[in-house]
Amino acid sequence: MMMAPFATQAVAQQGPPPPPPSGYGPAYGWDAPPREFQEIQRQGFHDGIYGAQKDFENHRRPTPNNRDEYRRPPVSPRDRYAYRMGFERGYRIGWDHIMNRGGGYGFYGR
């Protein structure tokens, strides 16, 4: 009977796990669009990251102009500028991730 209090005390002393380091988590990872981006810009941003991955895999020069979705955005004409702005930023960040940290594969498991 004496062991139960000690086991409870050991667990209580551990406390909750520490928070993840800054920059980690679903909303703050390297592939998170800037918070100020609107929905169309976020879509372009994610498409740009994916486009950078595909260009790397296909040994293409790193330029958004390689991508059909940049040249002919899948959005209404009035949203094209915002989409392209997000796409360019995502593409640059995606390419940087490949070259400096990520190794180029498995961004989204596509």
C-alpha positions as CSV (number, residue, x, y, z in Angstrom):
1,M,0.0,0.0,0.0
2,M,2.9,2.4,0.5
3,M,3.9,2.4,-3.2
4,A,0.8,4.1,-4.5
5,P,1.7,7.6,-3.0
6,F,5.2,7.4,-4.4
7,A,4.0,6.6,-8.0
8,T,1.5,9.5,-7.9
9,Q,4.2,11.8,-6.6
10,A,6.7,10.9,-9.3
11,V,4.1,11.6,-12.1
12,A,3.1,14.9,-10.5
13,Q,6.7,16.0,-10.4
14,Q,7.2,15.5,-14.1
15,G,4.6,18.0,-15.1
16,P,3.4,18.7,-18.6
17,P,5.8,18.4,-21.5
18,P,7.6,21.6,-22.6
19,P,6.0,23.5,-25.5
20,P,7.5,22.9,-28.9
21,P,10.3,25.2,-30.0
22,S,9.4,28.4,-31.8
23,G,8.5,27.9,-35.4
24,Y,7.1,24.4,-35.1
25,G,3.5,23.3,-35.3
26,P,0.9,23.3,-38.0
27,A,0.3,27.0,-38.1
28,Y,4.0,28.1,-37.7
29,G,6.0,25.7,-39.8
30,W,8.2,26.7,-42.7
31,D,5.4,26.0,-45.1
32,A,2.8,28.2,-43.3
33,P,1.7,31.2,-45.4
34,P,2.1,34.6,-43.8
35,R,-0.7,35.5,-41.5
36,E,-1.6,38.6,-43.4
37,F,-2.3,36.6,-46.6
38,Q,-5.9,36.4,-47.8
39,E,-7.4,33.0,-49.0
40,I,-6.3,33.5,-52.7
41,Q,-2.8,34.4,-51.6
42,R,-2.6,31.3,-49.3
43,Q,-3.8,29.1,-52.2
44,G,-1.0,30.6,-54.4
45,F,1.5,30.2,-51.6
46,H,0.8,26.5,-51.1
47,D,0.7,25.9,-54.9
48,G,4.1,27.7,-55.2
49,I,5.7,25.4,-52.6
50,Y,4.4,22.4,-54.4
51,G,5.5,23.8,-57.7
52,A,9.1,24.3,-56.4
53,Q,9.1,20.7,-55.3
54,K,8.0,19.5,-58.7
55,D,10.5,21.6,-60.5
56,F,13.3,20.2,-58.3
57,E,12.1,16.7,-58.9
58,N,12.1,17.3,-62.6
59,H,15.5,19.0,-62.7
60,R,14.0,22.3,-63.9
61,R,15.4,25.8,-63.4
62,P,14.0,27.4,-60.3
63,T,11.6,29.9,-61.6
64,P,7.8,30.3,-61.1
65,N,7.5,30.8,-64.8
66,N,8.0,27.1,-65.3
67,R,4.6,26.5,-63.7
68,D,1.3,26.5,-65.6
69,E,-0.5,27.4,-62.5
70,Y,1.6,30.6,-62.2
71,R,1.2,31.5,-65.9
72,R,-2.5,30.6,-66.0
73,P,-3.7,30.8,-62.4
74,P,-6.7,28.7,-61.5
75,V,-8.6,31.7,-60.1
76,S,-10.8,34.4,-61.5
77,P,-9.1,37.2,-63.5
78,R,-9.6,39.7,-60.7
79,D,-7.7,37.4,-58.2
80,R,-4.7,36.6,-60.5
81,Y,-2.4,39.2,-59.0
82,A,-3.0,38.1,-55.4
83,Y,-2.6,34.4,-56.4
84,R,0.7,35.1,-58.2
85,M,2.0,37.2,-55.4
86,G,1.4,34.2,-53.0
87,F,2.7,31.7,-55.5
88,E,6.0,33.6,-55.9
89,R,6.5,33.8,-52.2
90,G,5.7,30.1,-51.7
91,Y,7.9,29.1,-54.6
92,R,10.9,31.1,-53.2
93,I,10.3,29.6,-49.7
94,G,9.9,26.1,-51.1
95,W,13.1,26.3,-53.2
96,D,15.0,27.7,-50.2
97,H,13.7,24.8,-48.1
98,I,14.9,22.3,-50.7
99,M,18.4,23.8,-51.1
100,N,19.1,24.7,-47.4
101,R,17.2,22.4,-45.2
102,G,14.7,20.0,-46.6
103,G,16.4,17.8,-49.2
104,G,13.6,18.3,-51.7
105,Y,11.3,15.4,-51.1
106,G,8.1,14.8,-49.2
107,F,6.7,18.3,-48.7
108,Y,3.1,17.2,-48.7
109,G,3.5,13.5,-49.5
110,R,2.2,14.1,-53.1
